[in-house]
Amino acid sequence: MDMNQVYEELLGLKELQVNQVVVGATQIEVYCESRLVEGYCPVCLQKCNCVKQTYERKVKDLSISGKEVWLYITSRQYVCKDCNRHFYEQFSFDPRESVTKRYAERLYDLSQGVELQYVVVRENLCWQTVNRIFQKYARKQVNLINAFARVSRPGIDEIALKKGHKHYIAVVVDLDTGQVLDLPEDRSKQALVKYFQAKGPDFCAQIKLFCSDMWEGYLNAAKKCFLMPSL
Ligand SMILES: [Zn+2]
C-alpha cells in the first residue's frame, strides 16, 4: 500500500482518489479527484464521460491529530451528449458547501447549546459558514427533511472506477431529480436490504418505482423492501 492509499483509507471517502498529501505544521492538504470514470446527467440520467472543464474545489474535512484537513478536489464539469446539459459531478457531499457532510454534522453537534461564535473560533471558520450549516441542519431536524424523505422513484446503478481500482461503485439516484443520493458501502443483496430498511418504514412504503438494469441482487433487495405493485 503506498502512502496515498493510506490516506485514502484514513479519509474513508470512497469516491475520492488521493494524488498528493502535504502535511504542514497546522494543516494537512489533501489533493484528490473523483475515482469515478463517469458522471450522471441529472436531466436524462445517462452516464456521461464528456468533460467540459475541470476546476479545483477547496473543502474542509474533520481534523486529523489536531491538524485541519483541507481537501483540494479536482472536480469536473460534464456536457451530456444526449441532451447537451452542462452539469457538475456529484460526490457523497456537496462540494459547493465548502465542508464535507461529516464535518458539517460535527459542526452542528458542536453548536448545540453554545454561541455559534464559540464554534467559529474553535474551528477557525467564518461566521457565515457556521451559521449557514447550523440553520440548514436545524431545519432538517424540525422538518425531518432529508434527501431520501421525498424520494419515490429511486434507481441504483454502477459506475466503473478509474484504472488501478478493481471495483465498481454502486450509486443510488433519485430518478425524479437526477440527484445522486448516496454511494452505499456494500452492494450485496443482504446489505442493501438492511440499507433501505434503515431508511425507515415510511421511506419503504412511499417507493412507487425502483429502477436497476444491472444485477438481479438489486431487484431482489427492492422486492424485499418495497411494496410496489409491479414487483
Ligand atoms: Zn442528459
Residues whose N, C-alpha, C, O or C-beta is under 5 A from the ligand:
A	BS01	ZN	C41 V43 C44 C80 D82 C83 R85
